[in-house]
Each structure stands twice: as C-alpha cells, then as structure tokens.
Amino acid sequence: MKTTYDPKADAMAIELSSGKGRVRTLEVRPGVHLDFDEDERLVTIELLDASFHVPKDVLAKIAAPSNPVTLEEAEKESGLSASTWRVMLNNGRVRGKKVGSVWTIELADVWNYLESRDARGRPAAKGKARRRKSKHPA
C-alpha cells in the first residue's frame, strides 16, 4: 500500500495494489474517487480537496508523489507534442528536470497544466475523433 499527497493539487491517493490496470473510476461523493481494475478489485482511493477530508497535520506527514515522465510520455498522456512541452519548459510555464540530455516532467504537473488551460483549443480526448465541419452541407 502506498499513500501520496500533492499539496499543489490538494489531492491524496491511497494505492492499495497495482492491479491489472485501472478500468473504471467510481465517484462515491464529490472529490472521492474509487479506481477498480479489470477484475473489479479496488486498487486506488483518490481524494480531491484532500485538506477538507483529512487533517492538515496528517497530510503534512505524507510524501508527495514522484512520477517523472519524459516529454514523449507527456505527449502520449496529453496529446500535446513533445516539442510543445519543451517550449513550455524553456519558457518556465511548467517545471521539469533535465537528466543528461533527457527532460522529465512530473506527471502531476502535466495533469495540473492540462486542467489549468482554457477549454478552447484542447485536443480531443483519447479515443475520440475530432468532428470537423464539412465545407459542403449534406
């Protein structure tokens, strides 16, 4: 079992087991999510606005998550190109770390950036095709 808390996002996760991949998320109340694997076993409990649910002195003792991803992995996760992430790193819009010649970004920072963006211009969600307006009405 692994517990992490991200004070920047005010989000806490309790990972019960690695499972066989998260398949379904159930929101049991606002800000409380349960993740289940393909065998319907509970694998993760997530608390958004964690400081509302958990005393702050307890949260202060929980380690922040560390899940660095390469720019290519950030591209797959977000739909934004690796070169776009590189430009944002160079402009200071997101934090990153260079290890040798490879830039990494914390996965939580990728998600936080995506959540902070204006909804206009976002890429379509994974697996969903973008709808284009036809130039010629049917």
Secondary structure, DSSP 4 states (H G I P E B T S, - for coil): -EEEEETTTTEEEEE---TT-EEEEEEEETTEEEEEETTS-EEEEEEESHHHHS-HHHHTTSPPP--EEEHHHHHHHHSS-HHHHHHHHHTTSS--EEETTEEEEEHHHHHHHHHHS-STTPPPPTT-PPP---SS--
